Amino acid sequence: MPEISIIVPCRNAGNALFECAQMLDRQTLEVEAIFVDDASDDDAFNALAAKERNRKNFLFLRHDTPRGVSAARNTGLRAAH
């Protein structure tokens, strides 16, 4: 069970998304990272999800149509442990 859940709403985040994932990976707490893509136009979310798909503490969720940052956060909240 994670000590903390971190929800990362994403939309066209580019390299910042990879930097965020690296920062979360370096944490000393047991962290659950939930990345929620809000229908990005770029491929950063897909690339990160493919690269990190075997990580148990990273969860990747996606909206097919843009719904906004609040909806992305709520999606992450529903998935958090």
C-alpha positions in Angstrom: 0.0 0.0 0.0 1.5 3.4 -1.0 2.1 6.0 1.6 1.1 8.8 -0.7 -0.8 9.0 -4.0 0.3 11.7 -6.5 -2.1 12.6 -9.3 -0.4 14.2 -12.4 -2.9 15.7 -14.8 -1.3 15.8 -18.3 -2.1 17.6 -21.5 0.7 18.2 -24.1 3.3 18.1 -21.3 6.3 17.2 -23.5 9.6 16.7 -21.7 8.2 18.0 -18.4 6.3 14.7 -18.1 9.5 12.7 -18.3 11.2 15.0 -15.7 8.2 14.6 -13.4 8.3 10.8 -13.6 12.0 10.8 -12.9 11.5 13.1 -9.8 8.7 10.8 -8.5 10.9 7.8 -9.1 13.6 9.3 -6.8 11.2 9.7 -3.8 12.1 7.9 -0.6 8.4 7.4 0.4 6.3 4.6 -1.1 4.7 6.7 -3.9 1.8 5.8 -6.2 1.9 8.1 -9.3 -1.3 8.4 -11.3 -0.8 10.1 -14.7 -4.1 11.2 -16.3 -3.8 12.3 -19.9 -6.6 14.7 -20.9 -6.6 14.0 -24.7 -3.1 15.4 -25.5 -2.1 16.2 -29.0 1.6 15.3 -28.5 2.9 11.8 -27.9 4.7 12.4 -24.6 2.1 10.5 -22.5 2.1 7.5 -24.8 5.9 7.4 -24.8 6.1 7.6 -21.0 3.4 5.0 -20.6 5.2 2.6 -23.0 8.5 3.2 -21.3 7.2 2.7 -17.7 4.4 0.2 -18.3 6.0 -2.4 -16.0 6.3 -0.1 -13.0 3.9 -1.2 -10.3 3.7 2.2 -8.7 2.9 4.2 -11.9 -0.7 4.1 -13.3 -1.6 5.6 -16.7 -5.1 6.7 -17.4 -6.5 8.6 -20.4 -9.4 10.7 -21.5 -10.2 10.4 -25.2 -11.8 13.9 -25.3 -10.5 16.9 -23.4 -12.5 17.4 -20.2 -10.2 19.8 -18.3 -7.8 19.6 -15.4 -10.5 19.1 -12.7 -11.9 16.1 -14.5 -8.4 14.6 -14.8 -7.8 15.1 -11.1 -11.1 13.5 -10.3 -10.3 10.5 -12.5 -7.0 10.1 -10.6 -8.8 10.4 -7.2 -11.1 7.5 -8.2 -8.1 5.3 -9.1 -6.0 6.2 -6.0 -5.3 3.6 -3.4 
